[in-house]
Amino acid sequence: MHNTLLLAIVVAVALAFDFTNSFHDTANAVAPTIATGALKPKVAVALSSVFNLVGAFLSLKVAATIASALVAQNLVTLPVIFAGLIGAIAWNVTTWYFAIPSSSSHALIGGVIGAMMVLAGGHAVLWGGLISKVIIPAGLAPLVALVAAGVALIAARRLTAKVDTDTSSFGFRVGQIGSSSLLSIAHGTNDAQKTMGVVTLALIANGTLASNSSTPALVVVSCAIAIGMGTFFGGWRIIRTMGQGFTHLTPQQGFAAQIASSAVILTSSHMGLPLSTTHVATGAIIGVGAATPQQPVRWRLVADVAMAWVVTLPAAGLFGAFSYYVAHVIGGTFGVAVLALVAAAYVTFLMRRSRRHVINAANVNDLWGESLAPLEAATVVAA
Amino acid sequence: MIASLVDWPLLGRVVLVAVLAGVGVVVAFSVGLAALSFARDTARPLVVRILGVVVAVVMTGALVGALWWGFELITKKS
């Protein structure tokens, strides 16, 4: 039952997933804040990082295992968890490379389902749960956020029509700092718990912990640090897409989008229908853009992102299935270790390739072009 | 078939509360900002300026309450 090396690999991969999750999701809380100049890019991600870290400690109840109600729980093993995590990391890093905001939770669910299908076939997947808890909310989240943000913006615009521009901009920028902080705390609480649940499950599956044990303090601290670090390093590519890509955001739009996102995420989660933070934040930004005729939304980019959302589950599922299959064929802890190295090589490859079009704190707010090369786009406009 | 998998009443409540909460906070903030702007405008009558301060204070209280409610939702989820 005890396999310390396998457990160590799974825990390390889970923390790596936590890192990529927050790295990927930084944009959800800070993209409008950075785009409108409410905070400087590095200050915004540092603040978000602190609030993510704090959020991770606010709630110590282990969240329902990510795949509960989605796969047959009695069949979940350490290699399945491992393969699911590898699938999620691979998809997260791929979408980060292409600067596409996508749901890390969906990636993890897809990865686990893919691995489970290789292990036990389609009957091990609870398809009803998948449709009602993942697919329908995925379609609903951006629409609810779009409507809430659009209506909120129209109301704000009418109510502040007689306020001078400087006062209005300053006020909404200050408001954005508060809404961004609230979103960061909510993210830290939700997503750190997700990884804490995975690590605790791995410890239980390995026999290190009794089945009804609470989350060890070391797991809580490790997950909190991983999520804080991931946020601090900032997924600049995705921040750029969300802050500059969909539409040009004003402080009023940014505030309306962030408040609408916070309201939708917190109320839906509290009422038992948690929605993807990424889908909600993206929908809200598109909503404020759609409610502002003079600043059109780039619908082609919206369509690309929507397509990525549709593909997330099956793509992460394929990554997860491949990971489980390869680890299973090689066999044992050695197979898992080999696959961890392959995954690390894939991540390194994409990181190195991303240096061809560097996006960082210095150019994250540059004018948006059709390519991912912001400096080229700025040069064309200047010429 | 698929429709039967969805808890429509819950879905309706989530959409209604989420939209109302989001719009409500933005409206409160905007009213507060507009009131503050009125209060700072020396060209306006004193009564209007005092009313502006009162509305701004009330809206600030409402926003602090909303922020506290949001924080409660985060922590109570556990």
Contacts between the chains, C-beta under 8 A, distances in Angstrom:
chain1	res1	chain2	res2	distance
A	55	B	74	7.1
A	58	B	74	6.2
A	58	B	75	5.4
A	58	B	78	7.5
A	59	B	74	7.4
A	59	B	75	6.4
A	59	B	77	6.2
A	59	B	78	3.5
A	60	B	78	6.7
A	61	B	78	4.2
A	128	B	5	5.5
A	131	B	2	6.0
A	131	B	5	5.3
A	132	B	5	4.1
A	132	B	6	5.9
A	132	B	7	7.6
A	136	B	2	7.8
A	136	B	5	7.4
A	136	B	6	5.7
A	140	B	11	7.1
A	140	B	15	7.8
A	144	B	14	7.5
A	144	B	15	5.3
A	144	B	18	5.8
A	144	B	19	6.9
A	147	B	19	6.1
A	148	B	18	6.1
A	148	B	19	4.4
A	148	B	22	4.0
A	148	B	23	6.3
A	149	B	22	7.0
A	151	B	19	6.8
A	151	B	23	5.2
A	152	B	22	5.4
A	152	B	23	4.7
A	152	B	25	7.9
A	152	B	26	3.8
A	152	B	27	7.4
A	153	B	26	7.5
A	155	B	23	6.1
A	155	B	26	6.2
A	155	B	27	5.1
A	155	B	30	6.7
A	156	B	26	5.1
A	156	B	27	7.2
A	156	B	29	7.5
A	156	B	30	4.3
A	159	B	27	6.6
A	159	B	30	3.8
A	159	B	31	5.7
A	159	B	33	7.9
A	159	B	34	5.6
A	160	B	30	5.0
A	160	B	33	5.7
A	160	B	34	5.4
A	160	B	37	7.9
A	162	B	34	6.8
A	162	B	37	7.4
A	163	B	33	6.0
A	163	B	34	5.4
A	163	B	37	4.3
A	164	B	37	6.8
A	167	B	33	7.2
A	167	B	36	7.5
A	167	B	37	5.2
A	167	B	40	7.6
A	168	B	33	6.7
A	168	B	37	7.9
A	171	B	29	7.7
A	171	B	33	4.3
A	171	B	36	7.4
A	172	B	29	7.9
A	172	B	33	7.6
A	175	B	29	5.6
A	178	B	67	6.6
A	182	B	67	6.8
A	182	B	70	5.3
A	182	B	71	7.5
A	185	B	71	7.4
A	185	B	74	5.8
A	186	B	70	7.8
A	186	B	74	5.4
A	189	B	74	5.3
A	189	B	75	7.9
A	189	B	77	7.1
A	189	B	78	8.0
A	255	B	26	7.0
A	255	B	29	7.2
A	256	B	26	5.3
A	259	B	22	5.7
A	259	B	25	5.0
A	259	B	26	5.1
A	259	B	29	7.5
A	260	B	22	3.9
A	260	B	23	7.7
A	260	B	26	7.3
A	261	B	22	8.0
A	262	B	22	7.5
A	262	B	70	6.2
A	263	B	18	5.4
A	263	B	19	7.8
A	263	B	21	4.0
A	263	B	22	3.4
A	263	B	25	6.5
A	264	B	18	4.2
A	264	B	19	7.9
A	264	B	22	6.4
A	266	B	21	7.9
A	266	B	70	5.4
A	266	B	73	4.4
A	266	B	74	6.7
A	267	B	14	6.5
A	267	B	17	4.8
A	267	B	18	4.5
A	267	B	21	5.6
A	267	B	73	7.1
A	268	B	14	4.9
A	268	B	18	5.9
A	269	B	73	7.4
A	269	B	77	6.2
A	270	B	73	4.6
A	270	B	76	7.2
A	270	B	77	6.1
A	271	B	10	6.7
A	271	B	13	6.3
A	271	B	14	5.2
A	271	B	17	6.9
A	272	B	10	6.7
A	273	B	7	7.8
A	273	B	10	6.0
A	273	B	11	6.9
A	273	B	14	5.0
